[in-house]
Amino acid sequence: MRKVYEDQDMTMVGYYQSLLEDEGIQTLVKNEYASLATGEIPFTQVYPELWVTDEADYERSVDLIRSVRDSQIDGEEEKASVGYKRSVRMQLILWPGMLMVLLLLVFVLSSVIEALF
């Protein structure tokens, strides 16, 4: 067995575990719940670790993880610009809805004030 990946974020470890197992590579996660012992044990020693059970799959596993990780890094600028465009589009969609809620709130408050006086 060899360790191929570790991260403080268990979701990333689980993501790469799924990626490798989809490729037919058997894996094991160590320290999955060790974060509960943080404070008693140094936090760097309780990071979840992804291990491959077969030594022959080690290089292929590292290459798969590296290619996915690098493709995510390369696409960050593109994702950031798309995210900005989507956020502007979402603002255009949300503003009329927020305006309607505000108008409804003003109407309800004016009705309550009118009923009190």
trRosetta pair geometry for C-beta under 8 A, 3 or more apart (Angstrom, degrees):
i j d omega theta_ij theta_ji phi_ij phi_ji
1 28 6.8 -27 -140 36 134 130
1 51 5.0 29 178 166 108 126
1 52 6.8 177 -147 85 63 47
1 53 5.5 -29 -99 -127 92 41
1 55 7.5 -89 -53 -65 15 73
2 51 6.4 166 84 -153 27 82
2 52 5.9 -7 58 51 79 91
2 55 6.2 87 -15 -116 114 67
2 58 4.7 18 59 -108 142 124
3 6 6.6 -1 179 -41 123 105
3 30 8.0 -68 -101 31 103 126
3 49 5.3 -45 -133 -178 116 119
3 50 7.1 108 -157 77 67 48
3 51 5.1 -50 -94 -95 53 81
4 16 7.8 -154 106 146 111 132
4 20 7.7 108 78 -80 156 153
4 50 5.5 -56 63 102 89 96
4 51 6.7 138 6 -121 82 28
4 52 5.5 56 -26 -18 128 100
4 58 6.7 -167 -83 -145 106 68
4 61 4.6 -63 -123 126 159 125
4 62 5.6 -139 -147 -73 100 72
4 65 6.3 152 152 -9 110 150
5 12 7.9 -125 156 131 129 97
5 13 6.5 172 111 -118 110 72
5 16 5.3 -5 57 100 167 162
5 49 7.3 159 89 -159 49 53
5 50 4.2 6 60 47 94 118
5 65 5.6 -156 -67 -144 129 159
6 13 7.2 7 -135 -94 36 115
6 47 4.8 82 171 118 109 123
6 48 6.7 175 -146 92 71 47
6 49 4.4 -23 -95 -105 102 72
6 50 6.9 -164 -73 16 49 71
7 10 7.8 -173 88 -67 92 24
7 12 4.6 -27 79 78 160 128
7 13 5.5 -163 45 -52 100 88
7 47 6.3 -174 89 -174 13 116
7 48 6.7 -20 62 65 63 90
8 43 7.6 20 -118 161 119 105
8 47 5.2 -74 -83 -117 56 98
8 48 7.8 116 -138 21 18 81
9 12 4.5 66 92 5 108 107
9 13 7.1 171 97 -8 59 84
10 13 5.4 -54 -150 39 43 114
10 14 6.0 44 152 -19 72 106
10 32 6.8 81 -132 -151 123 67
10 35 7.9 -99 -47 -12 118 139
10 48 4.9 92 -106 -8 76 154
11 14 5.6 -54 -146 40 32 112
11 15 6.2 40 152 -26 64 104
12 15 5.4 -47 -145 31 34 116
12 16 6.5 26 158 -11 65 103
13 16 6.2 -59 -150 41 29 103
13 17 6.2 34 150 -24 64 108
13 29 6.1 100 149 -128 123 117
13 48 4.3 -106 -8 111 170 124
13 49 7.4 -102 -131 -96 134 2
13 50 5.2 -177 -156 -48 88 106
14 17 5.4 -52 -143 35 32 116
14 18 6.4 35 156 -19 65 102
14 29 7.5 -2 -83 -85 64 151
15 18 5.9 -56 -155 34 29 109
15 19 6.5 31 148 -21 63 106
16 19 5.2 -47 -145 34 39 118
16 20 6.3 35 157 -16 68 103
16 50 5.7 -95 94 -38 117 175
16 65 5.3 31 -143 -112 126 105
16 68 7.5 175 -106 70 85 145
17 20 6.0 -58 -149 39 29 106
17 21 6.2 22 157 -14 65 111
17 27 5.0 -158 -140 97 84 152
17 29 6.1 -36 -85 -61 147 110
17 50 5.5 -147 -72 -125 87 121
18 21 5.9 -59 -140 42 29 106
18 22 6.2 35 158 -24 64 106
19 22 5.9 -57 -153 31 25 112
19 23 6.9 15 151 -10 59 108
19 64 6.2 171 139 147 116 122
19 65 7.3 131 89 -88 141 66
19 68 6.3 -55 -142 -41 162 164
20 23 5.7 -63 -156 40 36 108
20 25 4.2 -70 173 71 92 120
20 27 5.2 88 91 -48 133 131
20 50 7.6 142 10 171 146 130
20 52 7.0 -123 -180 -94 149 99
20 57 7.9 96 -168 159 113 128
20 61 5.5 23 -120 -128 126 97
20 64 6.4 140 -91 86 75 147
20 65 7.6 -12 -61 -57 106 95
21 24 7.5 70 -171 -65 36 10
21 25 6.4 -101 -83 66 34 65
21 26 7.2 54 -110 -108 81 33
21 27 5.9 -93 -60 15 92 111
23 60 7.6 -161 138 144 142 118
23 64 6.4 -110 -18 -103 164 160
25 52 5.9 -45 170 -130 113 112
25 54 7.4 -129 -152 43 76 107
25 57 4.6 147 -134 -173 107 144
25 60 6.9 -169 -81 97 136 115
25 61 5.6 160 176 -83 164 102
26 52 7.0 103 81 -161 59 67
26 53 4.5 -37 104 32 109 123
26 54 6.3 84 48 -8 103 100
26 57 7.5 145 39 20 66 163
27 50 5.9 -18 -169 -169 126 90
27 51 6.5 143 -162 78 70 48
27 52 5.7 -48 -102 -101 71 53
27 53 6.8 -157 -101 -16 17 87
27 61 8.0 135 -89 -128 106 138
28 50 7.8 146 76 -158 43 47
28 51 4.7 -23 64 67 91 103
28 52 7.9 153 19 -108 79 9
28 53 5.8 91 -17 -67 108 94
29 32 4.9 72 123 -70 115 107
29 48 5.9 -8 -172 -172 106 105
29 49 7.0 151 -158 77 55 49
29 50 5.9 -25 -102 -99 73 62
29 51 7.5 174 -89 20 23 80
30 34 8.0 21 148 -20 67 132
30 48 7.3 155 81 -158 47 54
30 49 4.5 -14 60 60 97 104
30 51 6.1 44 -10 -10 108 120
31 34 3.8 -50 -153 12 78 135
31 35 7.7 88 164 -35 91 68
31 46 5.6 174 -165 -165 121 48
31 47 6.3 58 113 86 148 34
31 48 5.1 -161 92 -105 92 41
31 49 5.5 71 28 6 115 88
32 48 5.5 53 -102 -119 45 109
33 36 5.6 0 164 -1 81 117
34 37 5.6 -49 -173 30 63 111
34 41 7.2 -53 175 67 103 147
34 45 7.8 -101 150 120 138 68
34 46 3.9 -155 123 -150 106 89
34 48 7.5 165 35 -77 102 59
35 38 5.4 -4 -168 -28 58 114
35 43 7.9 35 -131 -141 77 80
35 46 5.1 140 -85 137 47 123
35 48 7.8 -39 -34 -42 107 86
37 40 4.9 -74 -177 56 82 114
37 41 4.8 35 126 15 112 113
37 46 5.9 -174 66 -102 93 141
38 41 6.8 -71 -102 63 33 77
38 43 5.0 36 -136 -98 108 83
38 46 5.6 -127 -73 48 80 155
41 45 5.2 -103 159 79 108 118
41 46 5.5 115 94 -51 121 111
42 45 4.9 79 71 6 86 107
42 46 7.7 -179 92 -7 46 91
43 46 6.0 -69 -150 38 40 104
43 47 7.7 67 154 -50 66 79
44 47 6.5 -16 -162 -19 40 111
52 55 7.7 140 102 -86 106 22
52 57 4.8 -142 177 90 141 110
52 58 5.6 -171 59 -87 139 59
52 61 4.9 -143 -58 -35 141 163
53 57 7.8 32 56 40 57 131
54 57 4.6 75 79 3 99 108
54 58 7.9 -137 102 -33 58 72
55 58 5.7 -20 -167 -22 46 118
57 60 5.4 -69 -161 52 58 111
57 61 5.4 65 143 -33 86 109
58 61 5.8 -63 -150 34 25 112
58 62 6.4 20 159 -15 64 107
59 62 5.9 -55 -148 37 30 108
59 63 6.3 30 154 -18 65 109
60 63 5.7 -57 -148 38 30 112
60 64 6.4 32 154 -21 65 106
61 64 5.8 -54 -148 34 29 110
61 65 6.4 24 157 -13 65 107
62 65 5.9 -57 -146 40 30 108
62 66 6.0 29 156 -19 65 111
63 66 5.7 -56 -142 40 28 111
63 67 6.2 27 159 -20 64 107
64 67 6.0 -56 -145 35 26 108
64 68 6.5 20 159 -12 63 108
65 68 6.1 -60 -149 40 29 106
65 69 6.0 25 156 -16 66 113
66 69 5.8 -58 -141 42 28 110
66 70 6.0 26 161 -18 66 110
67 70 5.9 -54 -140 39 26 108
67 71 6.3 27 158 -19 62 107
68 71 5.9 -56 -147 36 29 109
68 72 6.5 30 153 -20 63 105
69 72 5.8 -56 -154 33 31 112
69 73 6.6 28 151 -17 65 105
70 73 5.6 -53 -147 36 36 111
70 74 6.2 37 154 -20 68 105
71 74 5.6 -50 -142 37 33 113
71 75 6.3 24 160 -12 64 111
72 75 6.1 -65 -147 43 27 104
72 76 7.2 55 150 -55 59 86
73 76 5.9 -25 -162 -18 37 116
75 78 5.1 -60 -161 48 67 114
75 79 5.5 69 140 -27 88 103
76 79 5.7 -57 -143 39 30 110
76 80 6.2 33 157 -24 65 105
77 80 5.7 -52 -148 32 30 113
77 81 6.7 24 156 -13 64 103
78 81 6.1 -58 -151 37 31 105
78 82 6.3 27 154 -14 66 110
79 82 5.7 -58 -143 43 32 109
79 83 5.9 38 155 -25 67 108
80 83 5.6 -52 -145 35 28 115
80 84 6.6 31 154 -21 61 102
81 84 5.7 -49 -151 31 34 112
81 85 6.6 33 151 -16 64 103
82 85 5.7 -54 -150 38 35 110
82 86 6.2 34 152 -18 67 106
83 86 5.7 -55 -146 39 31 110
83 87 6.2 32 155 -23 65 105
84 87 5.7 -54 -147 33 31 110
84 88 6.6 31 154 -18 64 102
85 88 5.9 -52 -151 34 33 109
85 89 6.4 32 151 -16 64 108
86 89 5.5 -56 -148 40 35 113
86 90 6.0 37 153 -22 68 105
87 90 5.5 -50 -143 37 33 113
87 91 6.4 40 153 -24 63 100
88 91 5.7 -49 -151 30 32 113
88 92 6.8 33 150 -18 62 102
89 92 5.7 -54 -155 33 34 112
89 93 6.6 28 149 -14 65 106
90 93 5.6 -57 -149 39 37 110
90 94 5.9 27 156 -16 71 112
91 94 5.8 -58 -135 42 30 105
91 95 6.1 40 165 -35 66 103
92 95 6.4 -39 -139 18 24 113
93 96 7.5 -68 -175 31 30 98
93 97 7.3 15 145 -5 63 116
94 97 5.6 -68 -156 45 44 112
94 98 5.8 40 153 -22 79 108
95 98 5.7 -56 -142 38 31 109
95 99 6.2 34 157 -22 65 105
96 99 5.5 -53 -147 35 33 115
96 100 6.5 37 154 -21 65 102
97 100 5.7 -51 -151 33 33 112
97 101 6.6 32 152 -17 64 104
98 101 5.7 -52 -150 36 35 112
98 102 6.3 38 151 -20 66 106
99 102 5.6 -54 -148 37 32 113
99 103 6.3 31 154 -17 65 105
100 103 5.8 -54 -146 38 31 110
100 104 6.3 32 154 -19 64 107
101 104 5.7 -54 -148 37 31 113
101 105 6.3 33 152 -21 64 106
102 105 5.6 -54 -149 35 31 113
102 106 6.5 32 153 -18 64 103
103 106 5.7 -51 -148 35 33 112
103 107 6.4 35 152 -20 65 105
104 107 5.6 -53 -148 36 32 113
104 108 6.3 31 154 -18 66 105
105 108 5.8 -53 -145 37 31 109
105 109 6.2 28 157 -15 64 108
106 109 5.9 -58 -145 41 28 109
106 110 6.2 28 157 -18 65 108
107 110 5.9 -57 -145 37 27 108
107 111 6.4 28 154 -20 63 107
108 111 5.7 -56 -150 35 31 112
108 112 6.4 29 153 -18 65 105
109 112 5.6 -52 -146 36 34 110
109 113 6.2 32 156 -17 66 107
110 113 5.7 -53 -144 40 32 111
110 114 6.1 34 155 -20 65 107
111 114 5.7 -54 -144 38 29 111
111 115 6.3 29 155 -20 63 107
112 115 5.8 -55 -148 36 30 111
112 116 6.5 29 154 -20 63 107
113 116 5.8 -56 -150 34 31 111
113 117 6.6 -2 163 7 66 107
114 117 6.6 -73 -143 51 27 87
